[in-house]
Amino acid sequence: MGQAGWKGLLQSAFDYKTEKYVIAKNKKVGLLYRLLQLTIVLYLIVWVFVIKKGYQDTDTSLQSAVVTKVKGVAYTNTSELGERLWDVADYVIPPQGDNVFFVITNLIVTANQRQSTCAEREGIPDGMCSEDHDCPAGEPVRAGNGVKTGRCLRVGNSTRGTCEIFAWCPVETQSRPRKPLLRDAEDFTIFIKNYIRFPKFNFSKANVLETKSKDFLKSCRFGPNNHYCPIFRLGSVVQWAGSSFQDIALEGGVIGIHIEWNCDLDRAASECHPRYYFNRLDDKHVKSVSSGYNFRFARYYRDSAGVEFRNLMKAYGIRIDVIVNGKAGKFSIVPTVINVGSGVALMGAGAFFCDLVLIYIIKKREFYRDKKYEEVRGREGAAQEAEAKALEQGQTEEEQQEGERQEEQPQTLPQSSSWKGNGSVCGKLPRSARTSALKHAKANVQQLQSLQTVGT
């Protein structure tokens, strides 16, 4: 880049650009501009202010507490347990209600286990053996039930057997349930009390109807038109989650109860209502060895001789997860100004887009570009520009005069020595050109006269 280029670049750094408003009489671009304006206004009013409530300050830091209780009884009569009545202390784990609890619907019981030695259950790879050295003493059986004693137990003349272990014997019964044990659990009721608070606005509420009647919670049931009754029938919860109670009671599953609080605090507090959603959280469509939900627990006893024994129970059932979320909003001038300013900025973006269409895309873009952009100089720059234009105009006039003289010269050459200038032709020329042409003609006449004298 030469010196002149660097000088121009340096001078351009001190240029200032100001807006120039040009009214373009172009119906297509004008229609496009109005459509963009209408779209932005509708977006700002409908989406930002009506739907999203952009004029409100929001609080999403919801503080929540959940208290749960389950009520109901069930009767069973099995060979392992005999006749038994099940109440809430038997089938709810943990007994203290929280936002996550478990309701037993099925059991596999291994009764009267005592700590002694017995054969490991077949089907466990690390418990299989052929000789005693396959069962090193003191080594626990991986994925098994006890610790190896060093003996390999074989039945009859079989070459393969299982290791003897020290464990709770007999080992756990390995079988899959065929039908749910607590079929009456479908009519159990769940009490879910939820307290919420939005700390930014110091707003608190609960999902229970504010009443002093003691019979309200004993008689009401939750329904589409009764959101302030927190008593849910277990079978209905499973149904609302899209499952069959008998299927989920057989092998277990996980149900989510979602409580959502979306509160518009510009309205009365009574208009802030909880909304409930139910869905099954485990994958009910995939059947595999890990399908359902189960865990093990034991009940311990001592016999008359003081020997400890237990009943091992593999429990299947329904795990309930209560999930609470929400937000609250209230009018504030700050988000209102921010969203209005964003709308105004979008208006400018619409005008910018139409400018691009006007000066770069349509057919008459060069014409509109020349009208939109104009260079304006200061007094010194204007004087220099005027001087440059005057010089350029003077050079142009001289070139025109020279061209006119060359065109007139053949016409001024006479065929005889008695030529006289034609005043009518010179009268049509400009004054300066006419004077120059007359001088040139006189010089030619004098030259011709000298030539004639020499010839004579």
Beta strands, then each sheet from edge to edge (+ up, - down):
strand 1: 56-59
strand 2: 63-71
strand 3: 74-78
strand 4: 82-86
strand 5: 92-93
strand 6: 100-119
strand 7: 128-129
strand 8: 146-153
strand 9: 161-169
strand 10: 189-198
strand 11: 203-206
strand 12: 231-233
strand 13: 253-264
strand 14: 274-280
strand 15: 294-302
strand 16: 308-331
sheet 1: 1+ 16- 6+ 5-
sheet 2: 1+ 16- 13- 14+
sheet 3: 1+ 16- 15+
sheet 4: 1+ 16- 6+ 9- 7+
sheet 5: 1+ 16- 6+ 9- 8+
sheet 6: 2+ 10- 11+
sheet 7: 2+ 10- 12+
sheet 8: 3+ 4-
end
